[in-house]
Amino acid sequence: MFLEAGLLTRRSVRKFDPDKKISDADMADVLKIAMYAPSGCNKQSWRFVVVDDAKRKEELMQNHPHIAFLREAAAGIVVCGDTNSQCDEGFWVLDCATATQNLLLALHGKGLGGCWCAVYPYVDRMAAFQRVLNLPDNIKPLAIVVAGYPAQIPPQPQNRYSPDKVHHNQW
Ligand SMILES: Cc1cc2nc3c(=O)[nH]c(=O)nc-3n(C[C@H](O)[C@H](O)[C@H](O)COP(=O)(O)O)c2cc1C
């Protein structure tokens, strides 16, 4: 069942096979699954910019300190929020976060890999992505999901279930 076989085995992938592209059908599937995420007032304020052009990837890499592995990856999927479409002030961040998690799980479910790399809340990265991708003012970049076929599957995480982080009825 995906709950156990999938949710518990997803890891951030940072090494990719440079020779394998993501098919258009697979890309459409994972974006579809991202768009089935929950969102405030069901406004679905997420927007996506798929970057697979080598030159554009390099430009993004120059403006983010932790995405050198984008070079070998098939694509960077920049998850953005439309502040004109959000339920209320600040909801674009939450909508984009749920979509990003769905996207990561969808990639994993297809045998692809991905890594959420933070753009928001770093104002310098946000401004640079805004410029490089020619985003209108109302379109805010939250994250770049670096995606592709894994060249290396990270080891499984140690147990993360901590009952001591759960409180009942009061703190
Ligand atoms: C909000 C957020 C920001 C992150 N930013 C980065 C990043 O900039 N670069 C990176 O390599 N990984 C980034 N990650 C991935 C985390 O490092 C990773 O999820 C965490 O170490 C747990 O590992 P796992 O995803 O393999 O379970 C980010 C994850 C989240 C949720």
The ligand as an SDF file (V2000), in Angstrom:
LIG
                    3D

 31 33  0  0  0  0  0  0  0  0999 V2000
   11.1700   23.9290    3.5080 C   0  0  0  0  0  0  0  0  0  0  0  0
   12.2980   23.0290    3.0360 C   0  0  0  0  0  0  0  0  0  0  0  0
   13.4300   23.6100    2.5010 C   0  0  0  0  0  0  0  0  0  0  0  0
   14.4780   22.8100    2.0340 C   0  0  0  0  0  0  0  0  0  0  0  0
   15.5480   23.4020    1.4150 N   0  0  0  0  0  0  0  0  0  0  0  0
   16.5430   22.6250    0.9370 C   0  0  0  0  0  0  0  0  0  0  0  0
   17.6120   23.1980    0.2000 C   0  0  0  0  0  0  0  0  0  0  0  0
   17.6850   24.4180   -0.0300 O   0  0  0  0  0  0  0  0  0  0  0  0
   18.5870   22.3930   -0.2710 N   0  0  0  0  0  0  0  0  0  0  0  0
   18.5540   21.0380   -0.0820 C   0  0  0  0  0  0  0  0  0  0  0  0
   19.4590   20.3390   -0.5340 O   0  0  0  0  0  0  0  0  0  0  0  0
   17.5230   20.4470    0.6060 N   0  0  0  0  0  0  0  0  0  0  0  0
   16.5310   21.2060    1.1020 C   0  0  0  0  0  0  0  0  0  0  0  0
   15.4560   20.6170    1.7410 N   0  0  0  0  0  0  0  0  0  0  0  0
   15.4110   19.1530    1.9430 C   0  0  0  0  0  0  0  0  0  0  0  0
   15.7150   18.7720    3.3900 C   0  0  0  0  0  0  0  0  0  0  0  0
   17.0870   18.9630    3.6550 O   0  0  0  0  0  0  0  0  0  0  0  0
   15.3000   17.3140    3.6340 C   0  0  0  0  0  0  0  0  0  0  0  0
   13.9160   17.1720    3.4020 O   0  0  0  0  0  0  0  0  0  0  0  0
   15.6140   16.8410    5.0460 C   0  0  0  0  0  0  0  0  0  0  0  0
   17.0150   16.8070    5.2530 O   0  0  0  0  0  0  0  0  0  0  0  0
   15.0550   15.4470    5.3420 C   0  0  0  0  0  0  0  0  0  0  0  0
   15.5430   14.5000    4.4060 O   0  0  0  0  0  0  0  0  0  0  0  0
   14.5700   13.6450    3.4810 P   0  0  0  0  0  0  0  0  0  0  0  0
   13.8050   14.6070    2.5970 O   0  0  0  0  0  0  0  0  0  0  0  0
   15.4810   12.7460    2.6900 O   0  0  0  0  0  0  0  0  0  0  0  0
   13.6160   12.8900    4.3580 O   0  0  0  0  0  0  0  0  0  0  0  0
   14.4060   21.3900    2.1810 C   0  0  0  0  0  0  0  0  0  0  0  0
   13.2360   20.8320    2.7230 C   0  0  0  0  0  0  0  0  0  0  0  0
   12.1890   21.6330    3.1190 C   0  0  0  0  0  0  0  0  0  0  0  0
   10.9090   20.9930    3.6250 C   0  0  0  0  0  0  0  0  0  0  0  0
  1  2  1  0
  2  3  1  0
  2 30  2  0
  3  4  2  0
  4  5  1  0
  4 28  1  0
  5  6  2  0
  6  7  1  0
  6 13  1  0
  7  8  2  0
  7  9  1  0
  9 10  1  0
 10 11  2  0
 10 12  1  0
 12 13  2  0
 13 14  1  0
 14 15  1  0
 14 28  1  0
 15 16  1  0
 16 17  1  0
 16 18  1  0
 18 19  1  0
 18 20  1  0
 20 21  1  0
 20 22  1  0
 22 23  1  0
 23 24  1  0
 24 25  2  0
 24 26  1  0
 24 27  1  0
 28 29  2  0
 29 30  1  0
 30 31  1  0
M  END
$$$$
